[in-house]
Amino acid sequence: MGQGRLFKIVYHLLDKGRATAPELAEKFEVSVRTIYRDLDAISAAGIPIYTVQGKGGGIFILPEFVLEKSLLTPQEKEQILMALQGLAAAEDSRTDELITKLG
């Protein structure tokens, strides 16, 4: 299981607010079952993730959740910052706000 993919899933959910397992599976080019295993691993790591079935449902992270910077090594922070800067060219101003906060 790619730890990088787990971080990417968390950041995707934090950025977008919600996603479905098939959407995540397509985005990260893995099976839906792999996404569910990844979600189990994310949950076991203490990130408050939950799912809602039906129309308008999906996978969510509790809105009160804040990713503590102390959980990341300086190298991981740098990688996240570089990834966000790469996204900034193709994304909207919300990415710029994240870059400012992490910078």
C-alpha positions as CSV (number, residue, x, y, z in Angstrom):
1,M,0.0,0.0,0.0
2,G,1.5,3.3,-1.0
3,Q,1.8,5.7,1.9
4,G,1.9,8.5,-0.6
5,R,-1.5,7.5,-1.9
6,L,-2.9,7.6,1.6
7,F,-1.7,11.2,2.0
8,K,-3.1,12.1,-1.4
9,I,-6.5,10.6,-0.5
10,V,-6.5,12.6,2.8
11,Y,-5.5,15.9,1.0
12,H,-8.0,15.2,-1.7
13,L,-10.8,14.8,0.8
14,L,-9.7,17.8,2.8
15,D,-9.7,19.9,-0.4
16,K,-12.8,18.7,-2.1
17,G,-14.9,17.9,1.0
18,R,-16.2,14.6,-0.2
19,A,-15.6,11.9,-2.8
20,T,-17.0,8.5,-3.7
21,A,-14.9,5.3,-3.7
22,P,-15.2,4.9,-7.5
23,E,-14.1,8.5,-8.0
24,L,-11.0,7.9,-5.8
25,A,-10.3,4.6,-7.5
26,E,-10.3,6.2,-10.9
27,K,-8.2,9.2,-9.7
28,F,-5.5,7.0,-8.1
29,E,-5.8,4.2,-10.7
30,V,-6.5,1.4,-8.2
31,S,-9.5,-0.8,-7.5
32,V,-12.5,0.3,-5.4
33,R,-11.5,-2.5,-2.9
34,T,-8.0,-1.0,-2.6
35,I,-9.6,2.4,-1.8
36,Y,-11.6,0.8,1.0
37,R,-8.4,-0.8,2.4
38,D,-6.7,2.6,2.2
39,L,-9.6,4.2,4.0
40,D,-9.3,1.5,6.8
41,A,-5.6,2.4,7.1
42,I,-6.4,6.1,7.2
43,S,-9.0,5.5,9.9
44,A,-6.6,3.3,11.9
45,A,-4.1,6.2,11.8
46,G,-6.6,8.3,13.7
47,I,-8.0,10.5,10.9
48,P,-11.8,10.8,11.5
49,I,-13.1,9.5,8.2
50,Y,-16.7,8.4,7.6
51,T,-19.0,7.4,4.8
52,V,-22.6,8.2,3.9
53,Q,-24.6,6.0,1.6
54,G,-27.1,7.1,-1.0
55,K,-27.6,10.2,-3.1
56,G,-25.3,13.0,-1.9
57,G,-23.3,10.5,0.1
58,G,-19.7,9.6,-0.2
59,I,-16.5,9.6,1.9
60,F,-15.8,12.5,4.2
61,I,-13.4,13.7,6.8
62,L,-14.9,15.4,9.8
63,P,-14.9,19.2,9.2
64,E,-13.3,19.8,12.6
65,F,-10.2,17.7,11.6
66,V,-7.0,19.7,11.3
67,L,-3.8,18.0,10.1
68,E,-1.2,18.8,12.7
69,K,2.0,20.0,11.2
70,S,3.9,18.2,13.9
71,L,2.9,14.9,12.4
72,L,4.9,15.6,9.3
73,T,8.7,15.6,8.9
74,P,10.3,18.6,7.3
75,Q,10.9,16.6,4.2
76,E,7.2,15.6,4.0
77,K,6.2,19.2,4.5
78,E,8.5,20.2,1.7
79,Q,7.0,17.5,-0.6
80,I,3.5,18.6,0.2
81,L,4.3,22.3,-0.5
82,M,5.9,21.4,-3.8
83,A,2.9,19.3,-4.8
84,L,0.5,22.1,-4.0
85,Q,2.6,24.6,-5.9
86,G,2.4,22.2,-8.9
87,L,-1.4,22.1,-8.5
88,A,-1.6,25.8,-8.2
89,A,-0.9,26.2,-11.9
90,A,-4.0,24.2,-12.8
91,E,-6.3,24.8,-9.8
92,D,-8.2,27.7,-8.3
93,S,-7.2,30.2,-5.5
94,R,-8.0,27.8,-2.7
95,T,-4.8,26.0,-3.5
96,D,-3.0,29.4,-3.2
97,E,-4.4,29.7,0.4
98,L,-3.1,26.3,1.3
99,I,0.3,27.1,-0.1
100,T,0.4,30.2,2.0
101,K,-0.6,28.3,5.2
102,L,1.9,25.5,4.7
103,G,4.7,27.9,3.6
